[in-house]
Amino acid sequence: MKRKETFFWYDLETFGLDSRHDRIAQFAGVRTDMNLKEVEKPVVLYCRLSDDYLPDPLACMITHITPQEVAGKGMIESEFIAHINAILSEPGTCAVGYNTFRFDDEFLRHTLFRNFLDPYKREYDNGNSRWDILDLARAAHDLRPKGITWPTKDESGKPSFKLTDLTQANGIAHSQAHDALSDVYATLELARLIKWRQPKLFSYYLTLRKKQKVKALVSTMGEPLALTAAPFTRNEGCTTIVVPITATTQNPNSVIVFDLMQDPATLIHAARAFGELESMQKTGDTFRITAQQVRKAIQTGEKVEEMLNKSAELLTEGANMLTNLPQIVSASDQLLQVRGLHRIAINRAPFLSPLSVLTEETTFRLGINMAQCQENYKKLIEHPIVAVNIRKAVDAEEFPVVDDVDHTLYSGSFFSDADAKRFKEIRSLPPEELWSKRFNFDDQRAHEMLWRYQCRNWPEKLSEEEEKRWKSFCAQRLIQPPGNTPVTLEFYARKIAERMASNDTTPQDKEVLSKLEAWGRDLCARIGLTYPR
């Protein structure tokens, strides 16, 4: 029997913007059938905060959710994320929202990760999938705009895809923006509007949640495609013409494309420079080997003249290269920053379309010069070395790594099957037994993860010695949190004081700020810190 498919429309409100560090405040969602009819009662959940974390006051002023509210209404994080995971793991579920790919899904993955639950399985197992209405709205604006009112930004004239702007322009009820359930229903109504006005577009984009469908469209250095995405937003729309250049070795779901509305000359020049620099490095390696051979020849008296001549040739070649070295290095370093290069994730439902969807009227309205795009495409495919060197440049990229286990979802390796079994056991045990249980993990990260997991969720179960260690850890996190998060204890107190003193701050916001200050003072008292003056 074929599994029944459903949508689960969901939204998160969070205490900050960094999915690796910040915490979820509220989760809300509702399940519908594939015709967007509700089939279950809505769900609203809150998550308590642990003492090693401070919320961003600016985020709280937007959502008006305070730590006191989630402490009263919420669950510990382990139970909270387990409940969400169960909902989204129901067979045949397509998890969907507004900007969920880039924001909400990332928060869920990191929360699942630090609570010993699989960060990805809910997205693909048992016929499950994920989707995002934001790019559907962009595509409807560009490709099938009739029947929907499209707002613009006052300051720039560019189309606005803020959910609140779209709902207001189209008479969709959305009385409590930044309340998760209100945002869920607003998203659902917007989806119903697009499905009603442009059913074929809706159905087409739904197929792109399957990365096999996207792969079938994407052929590196193949035929150009239309791509609708945020980086290409201009007054006319968000659609451009791209040619896929190469997938990456490290992440086969990531494909580099080039915007054919841009002149490829700079890209071709930078790719050549990258190749020349690589040749110089190889010449240097050859010269080192030859120098060793010359020394050996002098010591043995064999082929001395031949080795010296070879060295002279290499020195001449090296000197010629050094003349252009600054220009070569500069162009090579800028290869991946060339205007027009863009990365798409085939597992994030990029809105790609064959060029046949673009009528003359559509390309004119979007300001796309198809003849120029085709000319740029011809220039690019005449230089296959571009794809080769871009792939090499991407594979050589190095990213800063934060030395903190909470930040290792993407930088660390996948856990072994044996560790995955241990994680299931961890989640099945009552907290009283976890402290006495010893696990021999394959991945050493898991030891620190387990200690934090226990302290964050059940601090009341800590021994006197562990409680001291936990308070010291919390104090360090508040004074100097990991990564680039600005919300230190000093920032937290200063920002609250600044906003409280401002005449522009509304009474409602001041009430939120007052609660945040009280929370900060109580937290400092619990862990032995002095709240900043």
Secondary structure as the mmCIF struct_conf table of DSSP 4:
data_model
#
loop_
_struct_conf.conf_type_id
_struct_conf.id
_struct_conf.beg_label_comp_id
_struct_conf.beg_label_asym_id
_struct_conf.beg_label_seq_id
_struct_conf.end_label_comp_id
_struct_conf.end_label_asym_id
_struct_conf.end_label_seq_id
HELX_LH_PP_P HELX_LH_PP_P1 LYS A 2 GLU A 5
STRN STRN1 THR A 6 THR A 14
BEND BEND1 PHE A 15 LEU A 17
TURN_TY1_P TURN_TY1_P1 SER A 19 HIS A 21
STRN STRN2 ILE A 24 THR A 32
TURN_TY1_P TURN_TY1_P2 MET A 34 ASN A 35
BEND BEND2 LEU A 36 LEU A 36
STRN STRN3 GLU A 38 GLU A 38
BEND BEND3 GLU A 40 GLU A 40
STRN STRN4 VAL A 43 TYR A 46
STRN STRN5 CYS A 47 CYS A 47
HELX_LH_PP_P HELX_LH_PP_P2 ARG A 48 SER A 50
TURN_TY1_P TURN_TY1_P3 ASP A 51 ASP A 52
HELX_RH_AL_P HELX_RH_AL_P1 PRO A 57 THR A 63
HELX_RH_AL_P HELX_RH_AL_P2 PRO A 67 LYS A 73
STRN STRN6 MET A 75 MET A 75
HELX_RH_AL_P HELX_RH_AL_P3 GLU A 77 LEU A 88
TURN_TY1_P TURN_TY1_P4 SER A 89 SER A 89
BEND BEND4 GLU A 90 GLU A 90
TURN_TY1_P TURN_TY1_P5 PRO A 91 GLY A 92
STRN STRN7 THR A 93 GLY A 97
BEND BEND5 TYR A 98 ASN A 99
HELX_RH_PI_P HELX_RH_PI_P1 THR A 100 ASP A 104
HELX_RH_AL_P HELX_RH_AL_P4 ASP A 105 ARG A 114
TURN_TY1_P TURN_TY1_P6 ASN A 115 PHE A 116
BEND BEND6 LEU A 117 LEU A 117
BEND BEND7 PRO A 119 TYR A 120
HELX_RH_3T_P HELX_RH_3T_P1 LYS A 121 GLU A 123
TURN_TY1_P TURN_TY1_P7 TYR A 124 TYR A 124
HELX_RH_3T_P HELX_RH_3T_P2 ASP A 125 GLY A 127
STRN STRN8 SER A 129 ASP A 132
HELX_RH_AL_P HELX_RH_AL_P5 ILE A 133 LEU A 143
TURN_TY1_P TURN_TY1_P8 LYS A 146 GLY A 147
BEND BEND8 ILE A 148 ILE A 148
STRN STRN9 THR A 152 THR A 152
TURN_TY1_P TURN_TY1_P9 ASP A 154 SER A 156
STRN STRN10 PRO A 159 PRO A 159
HELX_RH_AL_P HELX_RH_AL_P6 LEU A 163 ALA A 169
TURN_TY1_P TURN_TY1_P10 ASN A 170 GLY A 171
BEND BEND9 SER A 175 GLN A 176
TURN_TY1_P TURN_TY1_P11 ALA A 177 HIS A 178
HELX_RH_AL_P HELX_RH_AL_P7 ALA A 180 ARG A 197
HELX_RH_AL_P HELX_RH_AL_P8 PRO A 199 THR A 207
TURN_TY1_P TURN_TY1_P12 LEU A 208 ARG A 209
BEND BEND10 LYS A 210 LYS A 210
HELX_RH_AL_P HELX_RH_AL_P9 LYS A 211 LEU A 217
TURN_TY1_P TURN_TY1_P13 THR A 220 MET A 221
BEND BEND11 GLU A 223 GLU A 223
STRN STRN11 LEU A 225 THR A 228
HELX_RH_3T_P HELX_RH_3T_P3 ALA A 230 PHE A 232
BEND BEND12 ASN A 235 GLU A 236
BEND BEND13 CYS A 238 CYS A 238
STRN STRN12 THR A 239 ALA A 247
BEND BEND14 THR A 249 GLN A 250
TURN_TY1_P TURN_TY1_P14 PRO A 252 ASN A 253
STRN STRN13 SER A 254 ASP A 259
TURN_TY1_P TURN_TY1_P15 LEU A 260 MET A 261
BEND BEND15 GLN A 262 GLN A 262
TURN_TY1_P TURN_TY1_P16 PRO A 264 PRO A 264
HELX_RH_AL_P HELX_RH_AL_P10 ALA A 265 THR A 300
TURN_TY1_P TURN_TY1_P17 GLY A 301 GLY A 301
BEND BEND16 GLU A 302 LYS A 303
HELX_RH_AL_P HELX_RH_AL_P11 VAL A 304 THR A 323
TURN_TY1_P TURN_TY1_P18 ASN A 324 ASN A 324
HELX_RH_AL_P HELX_RH_AL_P12 LEU A 325 ASP A 333
TURN_TY1_P TURN_TY1_P19 GLN A 334 GLN A 334
HELX_RH_3T_P HELX_RH_3T_P4 LEU A 335 GLN A 337
TURN_TY1_P TURN_TY1_P20 ARG A 339 GLY A 340
STRN STRN14 LEU A 341 ALA A 345
HELX_RH_3T_P HELX_RH_3T_P5 ILE A 346 ARG A 348
STRN STRN15 PHE A 351 SER A 353
HELX_RH_3T_P HELX_RH_3T_P6 LEU A 355 VAL A 357
HELX_RH_AL_P HELX_RH_AL_P13 GLU A 360 LEU A 366
TURN_TY1_P TURN_TY1_P21 GLY A 367 GLY A 367
HELX_RH_AL_P HELX_RH_AL_P14 MET A 370 ILE A 381
TURN_TY1_P TURN_TY1_P22 GLU A 382 GLU A 382
TURN_TY1_P TURN_TY1_P23 PRO A 384 PRO A 384
HELX_RH_AL_P HELX_RH_AL_P15 ILE A 385 ASP A 395
TURN_TY1_P TURN_TY1_P24 ALA A 396 ALA A 396
BEND BEND17 ASP A 403 ASP A 404
HELX_RH_3T_P HELX_RH_3T_P7 VAL A 405 HIS A 407
TURN_TY1_P TURN_TY1_P25 LEU A 409 SER A 411
BEND BEND18 GLY A 412 GLY A 412
HELX_LH_PP_P HELX_LH_PP_P3 SER A 413 SER A 416
HELX_RH_AL_P HELX_RH_AL_P16 ASP A 417 SER A 428
BEND BEND19 LEU A 429 LEU A 429
HELX_RH_AL_P HELX_RH_AL_P17 PRO A 431 LEU A 434
TURN_TY1_P TURN_TY1_P26 TRP A 435 SER A 436
BEND BEND20 ASP A 442 ASP A 443
TURN_TY1_P TURN_TY1_P27 GLN A 444 GLN A 444
HELX_RH_AL_P HELX_RH_AL_P18 ARG A 445 ASN A 457
HELX_RH_3T_P HELX_RH_3T_P8 PRO A 459 LYS A 461
HELX_RH_AL_P HELX_RH_AL_P19 GLU A 464 ILE A 479
BEND BEND21 GLN A 480 GLN A 480
BEND BEND22 PRO A 482 PRO A 482
TURN_TY1_P TURN_TY1_P28 GLY A 483 ASN A 484
HELX_RH_AL_P HELX_RH_AL_P20 LEU A 489 ALA A 501
TURN_TY1_P TURN_TY1_P29 ASN A 503 ASP A 504
BEND BEND23 THR A 505 THR A 505
HELX_RH_AL_P HELX_RH_AL_P21 PRO A 507 ILE A 527
TURN_TY1_P TURN_TY1_P30 GLY A 528 GLY A 528
HELX_LH_PP_P HELX_LH_PP_P4 THR A 530 PRO A 532
#
